[in-house]
Amino acid sequence: MHLTAEEEKIYEGEQGWAYQTAMKILVKLGDLFDAEKLIPIESAHVSGVSYKTLGDAPIEFLESLAETGAKAKVASTVNPSGLDYEGIMRSAVPETVKEKQEKIVELYKNMGLKPVLTCTPYYASKPKQGSHLAWAESSAVVYANSVLGSWTNREGGPSALASALIGKTPNHGLHKPENREPNVLVKVETDLKNEVWYGALGIFLGKNLMDKVPVIEGLRYPKEADLKQLSAALASSGMTSVFYPCSRCPKKAENLERLAVDGQILKKAFEDLSTCSEEPDMVFVGCPHCSLNEVRNVARLVQGRKVKENVMFWVCSSRHVKAKAARHIQTIEAAGGKVVSDICAVVTWLKELGVDTLMTNSAKTAFYAPTMNKVKVRLATLKQCVETACHK
Amino acid sequence: MDLELKGRPLVSGIKSGTALVSKKPLSFLGGVDPETGLVTEKNHDLLGKSIKDVVFCFPHGHGSTVGSYVLYSLAKKNVGPKAIVNETADPVVVVGAVIADVPMVDKIDISQIRTGDTVEVDGGKGTVKILERKKACT
């Protein structure tokens, strides 16, 4: 890989150990993927924040980096944590766990990363179309590439952090136009009624496409939330990092290899994502974190109703969206629900809250929660979620 | 006679030690105890074995990118491997080797190496030298 004179100096350690280590990570990854150079990025989004998923392993490393005074060179944000600042989780976990979780967030903050603690950083600051990014949250990666028209590889926590500190990323994969060309045509032969069906489609495609780049035909007027669910689900079950949604097949895609998805395949994909049919302890909406529009939809559905006493009803979103949603939050909380930020059900300590059975409208959560949280899940539409959570 | 295998240099440094060879990919997050260096991944052919101070030969990593931090943690606690030899390196293990400063080589036919062999890894040149074959038990 060709390095500029300045990059070379950083690699040799002229700016200290933290920048040197970050540069080494990027150069070695560049070598691994045959990148010829580093390119500047507009922003970095770093995963690896929740102490529940991380454990102790990264704390020492983050400490060593932060100690040097190294700071992010570009706008950088971080993923959800295991604790929320309003304290829903605080009584559920021991003091030592709280300390470690707070430490991790503090270390990122010290390195100049913004503690937005959300998987949807694009609602607070939308990257420019065609901009290069180094993002690590997989649902946001697919969304950025496919919906926002930005260019990012699917980074890991450490490589996104290295990119934040250097302000660059190795030029390979989805940073190159030739790797973004579609190579498979997916024909959806059934009507996708709402966001859950988009999620089920994503899980099915992720499992069947490997890392192919699909044009997905037959999506009629998908809403933003539909494409977000599709993005998150694709990233959960597979390696696809960009897709092209369309209602009718573009000419250039006509000769590609084809994959047909009919109603039956999709129904099975949907059903396979539920592991139980019991009444849930928790009903969870907001994976990925809700947009303002989604919070408003939930508020409309729960207006004037009451959440059952034995059910926790969580709507997860970012602080940024919450700040604009005061009226809707009031409606949801008056019904007995909670609008929670900084965390999500999957990266926090659900078992400690007493949750054994989870209902959600997120295919990504349904895919991960049985293994990551050891809970049983039921996948359902937002409407069904509200119906189940509330008294008749 | 020394057998020298030529691969791709990834993380520089020269280390020699006893080889521990696995046929299975490994996830460092959840697959290795960061305190002890013992393999904990279910159904793994090295389950219960220690990777402390060995030249660790396995096809490639898989699973969460937090795995890179586990490698760092192992090195800090002196329970990590001396060097890593992969068939096809993946980003998780490469980043882990960089931050843990563990010499690493890939594009090596690891079936040429047997557990117990004494080997020398040169991460800068991309070579693995078999210095001494493990004596057969017969």
Interface residues (C-beta under 8 A of the other chain):
Chain A: T21 K24 I25 K28 L29 D31 L32 S47 G48 T53 L54 G55 D56 A57 P58 E60 F61 A136 E155 G156 G157 P158 S159
Chain B: L10 V11 L29 P34 S64 T65 V66 S68 Y69 V70 Y72 S73 K76 A89 P91 V92 V94 V95 V98 I99
